[in-house]
Amino acid sequence: MSDLSSSLPQRIAAPYTRSRPLPPYRGILAVDAKDFTGRPAIEHEAVSRVVPELLKTALVRSGLGDLWEDRAFPATTGDGYVLGFDPVRMPFVIHPLLLTLQEVLTDFNVLSHGAVPIRLRVSVNVGPLPETEDEFGGNGTARNDTHRLLDSRPVKAVLTSHNENITHVAAILSERCYEDAVAGGYTGRHPDHFVEVAATVEGKPFSQRAWIYVPQPSGPLYEGTPVLGREPGREPSPTAGRKAADAAGSDDAPARPTNNSAPRGNINTGTVHGGQSVNNHHVAGDHVEGHKIGRIRSFQGDQVRGDKYEGHR
């Protein structure tokens, strides 16, 4: 019996039972290749090998080669790579590293001679993580959240909607990274380069406030509805505005749809309860069904080549 007991692994420490020192705080940087599983199987190994090399090249070009040499709990994820670093270097990981990674991928994709380009999602986070000097090191909530952010809808949507020949990197920062490094003024990028989003993952019980940063955008950046009920930093939440309008009305008023027709625009009179249907005719610009909410940065309005009114004269 004693021999059997000695061969058992160490008992897992029970939480909330006694106080213990926090593990050291680490920055976490994770990257993931877009559409990896959609590639032919023959390409998988090559992509798995080249992604960490591209990251290493970007670190060296940014003057952060020591972060690669001293990386904590490095690991390949098949279609990506993750490493830990000293959090005091967080401002430099945000900038210039992410911009340099965009430039490295641009060079690589131009020289790939027609091969499918590699585009990367990047997640940056910080938190307490144990370092055990083995393959089990670096596990904890902060690392789990880093990978959830990497798989979240907003950062995936950027690479889907932006031009694949221009935008090769889309990054998402955790709330703490943004507040400490960007809002605190330590990063060489103005806060207006970042867009607040609600980071959710399909099929996972995950929802966090986060910030999107695209070093070389080629499409619109939408500011999503924030999580945890906080208003965005620079504009009121459209959802909050609708709730306030609903609260201002009478509880006894029936919720009836209201139909307005404006030949050249939109007419709102009085208070509208329930849904609102608006028909616009012969209005140049966007045609929108449903709600068009959130902030759109860059590329606002129509994208037109040639004569916009050709065929309508």
MODASUL-V612707 format. One record per pair of residues at least 12 apart in sequence whose ideal C-beta (glycine too) atoms are under 10 Angstrom apart, sorted by the first residue. I is the first residue (numbers start at 0). J is the second residue. Records with the same first field share a line. If there is no record, write none. Layout:
BEGIN
I=J, J
END
This chain:
BEGIN
20=127
21=126, 127, 128, 129
22=126, 127, 128, 129, 130, 131, 136, 137, 139, 141
23=71, 83, 85, 86, 127, 128, 129, 130
24=83, 85, 86, 87, 125, 126, 127, 128, 141
25=71, 72, 82, 83, 84, 85, 86, 124, 125, 126, 127, 128, 129, 130, 136, 137, 139, 141, 142
26=66, 71, 82, 83, 84, 85, 86, 87, 88, 89, 92, 93, 123, 124, 125, 126, 128, 141, 145, 176, 180
27=71, 72, 81, 82, 83, 84, 86, 92, 122, 123, 124, 125, 126, 128, 137, 139, 141, 142, 144, 145, 146, 148, 173, 176
28=54, 58, 66, 70, 80, 81, 82, 83, 84, 89, 92, 96, 97, 121, 122, 123, 124, 145, 170
29=54, 74, 76, 79, 80, 81, 82, 119, 120, 121, 122, 123, 124, 142, 145, 146, 148, 149, 150, 171
30=50, 51, 53, 54, 57, 76, 78, 79, 80, 81, 82, 100, 119, 120, 121, 122, 149, 168, 170
31=50, 76, 77, 78, 79, 80, 81, 118, 119, 120, 121, 122, 146, 149, 150, 154, 155
32=46, 47, 49, 50, 53, 76, 77, 78, 79, 80, 117, 118, 119, 120
33=78, 115, 116, 117, 118, 119, 120, 155, 158, 159, 163, 167, 169
34=78, 115, 117, 118, 158, 159, 163
35=47, 50, 76, 77, 78, 79, 117
36=77, 78
37=115
38=78, 115, 117
39=115
42=114, 115
43=77, 78
44=77
45=114, 117
46=77, 78, 79, 115, 117
47=75, 76, 77, 78, 79, 80
48=75
49=107, 111, 117
50=75, 76, 77, 78, 79, 80, 117, 119
51=67, 70, 73, 74, 75, 79, 80, 81, 82
52=80, 103, 107
53=80, 100, 103, 104, 106, 107, 117, 119, 167
54=66, 67, 70, 79, 80, 81, 82, 96, 100, 103, 119, 121
55=67, 68, 70, 80, 82, 103
56=99, 100, 102, 103, 104, 106, 107
57=95, 96, 97, 98, 99, 100, 101, 102, 103, 104, 119, 168
58=70, 82, 84, 91, 92, 96, 99, 100, 103
59=99, 103
60=95, 96, 99, 100, 102, 103
61=91, 92, 94, 95, 96, 97, 98, 99, 100, 102, 103
62=91, 95, 96, 99
63=84, 88, 91, 92, 95, 96, 99
65=84, 85, 88
66=82, 83, 84, 85, 88, 91, 92, 96
67=82, 84
69=82, 83, 84, 85, 88
70=82, 83, 84
71=83, 84, 85, 128, 130, 132, 136, 137
72=128, 129, 130, 131, 132, 133, 134, 135, 136, 137, 138, 142
73=136, 137
74=134, 136, 137, 142
76=146, 149
78=119
79=119, 120, 121, 122, 146, 149
80=119
81=122, 137, 142, 145, 146, 149
82=137
83=125, 128, 130, 136, 137, 141, 142, 145
84=123, 125
86=124, 125, 126, 175, 176, 179, 180
87=185
88=180
89=123, 124, 125, 172, 175, 176, 179, 180, 181, 185, 186
90=176, 179, 180, 181, 183, 184, 185, 186, 187, 188
91=180, 185, 186, 187
92=121, 123, 125, 170, 172, 176, 180, 186
93=121, 123, 170, 172, 176, 177, 180, 181, 185, 186, 187, 188, 192, 193, 210, 212
94=180, 181, 185, 186, 187, 188, 192, 212, 214
95=186, 187, 188, 214
96=121, 123, 170, 214
97=119, 121, 123, 168, 169, 170, 172, 188, 212, 213, 214, 215
98=168, 170, 187, 188, 212, 214, 215
99=168, 214
100=119, 121, 167, 168, 170, 214
101=118, 119, 121, 165, 166, 167, 168, 169, 170, 213, 214, 215
102=167, 168, 214, 215
103=119, 167, 168
104=116, 117, 118, 119, 166, 167, 168, 214, 215
105=164, 165, 166, 167, 168, 215
106=167
107=167
108=163, 164, 167
109=164
115=163
116=163, 164, 167
117=167
118=157, 158, 161, 163, 166, 167, 168, 169
119=149, 158, 167, 168, 169, 170
120=148, 149, 150, 151, 154, 155, 157, 158, 168, 169, 170, 171
121=148, 149, 154, 168, 169, 170, 171, 172, 212, 214
122=144, 145, 146, 147, 148, 149, 150, 151, 154, 170, 171, 172, 173, 176, 198, 209
123=145, 148, 149, 170, 171, 172, 173, 176, 177, 180, 209, 210, 212
124=140, 141, 142, 143, 144, 145, 146, 147, 148, 149, 171, 172, 173, 174, 175, 176, 207, 209
125=141, 145, 172, 173, 175, 176, 179, 180
126=139, 140, 141, 142, 143, 144, 145, 173, 175, 176
127=139, 140, 141
128=140, 141, 142, 145
141=173, 175
143=205
144=173, 175, 198, 205, 207, 209
145=171, 173
146=200, 205
147=171, 173, 198, 199, 200, 203, 204, 205, 206, 207, 209
148=170, 171, 172, 173, 176, 198, 200, 205, 207, 209, 210
149=170, 171, 198, 200
150=171, 198, 199, 200, 201, 202, 203, 205
151=171, 196, 197, 198, 199, 200, 201, 203, 205, 206, 207, 209, 211
152=196, 197, 198, 199, 200, 201, 223
153=169, 171, 194, 195, 196, 197, 198, 199, 209, 210, 211, 220, 221, 222, 223
154=169, 170, 171, 172, 196, 198, 209, 211, 212, 213
155=169, 171, 200, 201
156=169, 196, 211, 218, 220, 221, 223
157=169, 170, 171, 194, 196, 211, 212, 213, 216, 217, 218, 219, 220, 221
158=213, 218
159=218
160=216, 217, 218, 219, 220, 221, 298
161=213, 215, 216, 217, 218, 219, 220, 298
162=215, 216, 217, 218
163=217
164=217
165=215, 216, 217, 218
166=213, 214, 215, 216, 217, 218
167=213, 214, 215, 217
168=212, 213, 214, 215
169=211, 212, 213, 214, 215, 216, 220
170=193, 210, 211, 212, 213, 214
171=193, 194, 196, 198, 207, 209, 210, 211, 212, 213
172=186, 193, 198, 209, 210, 211, 212
173=198, 207, 208, 209, 210
174=195, 198, 207, 208, 209, 210, 226, 227, 229
175=208
176=209, 210
177=190, 193, 195, 208, 209, 210, 212
178=208, 210
181=193, 210, 212
182=210, 232
186=212
188=212, 214
190=210, 232, 233
191=233, 296
192=210, 211, 212, 213, 214, 216, 220, 296
193=209, 210, 211, 212, 213, 220, 232
194=209, 210, 211, 212, 213, 216, 220, 221, 222, 223, 231, 293, 294, 295, 296
195=208, 209, 210, 211, 222, 223, 224, 225, 226, 229, 230, 231, 232, 233, 234, 293, 294
196=208, 209, 210, 211, 220, 221, 222, 223, 224, 225, 226, 231, 293
197=209, 222, 223, 224, 225, 226, 227
198=210, 211, 223, 226
199=223, 226
206=226, 227
207=226, 227
208=223, 225, 226, 227, 229, 231
209=223, 225, 226
211=223, 296
213=296, 297
216=296, 297, 298
217=297, 298
218=295, 297, 298, 302
219=293, 294, 295, 296, 297, 298, 299, 300
220=293, 294, 295, 296, 297, 298
221=291, 292, 293, 294, 295, 296
222=234, 236, 237, 292, 293, 294, 295, 296
223=236, 292, 293, 294
224=236, 237, 238, 239, 292, 293
225=238, 239
231=293, 294
233=294
234=293, 294
236=292, 293
237=290, 291, 292, 293, 294
238=290, 292
240=292
241=290, 292
244=270, 271, 272
245=270, 272, 273
247=270
248=270, 271, 272, 273
249=270, 272
252=270, 272, 273
253=272, 273
254=271, 272, 273, 274
255=271, 272, 273, 274
256=271, 272, 273, 274, 275, 276
257=269, 270, 271, 272, 273, 274, 275, 276, 277
258=274, 275, 276, 277, 278
259=271, 275, 276, 277, 278, 279
260=276, 277, 278, 279, 280
261=277, 278, 279, 280, 282
262=278, 279, 280, 281, 282
263=279, 280, 281, 282
264=277, 279, 282
265=277, 278, 279, 282
281=311
283=301, 307, 308, 311
284=300, 301
285=299, 300, 301
END
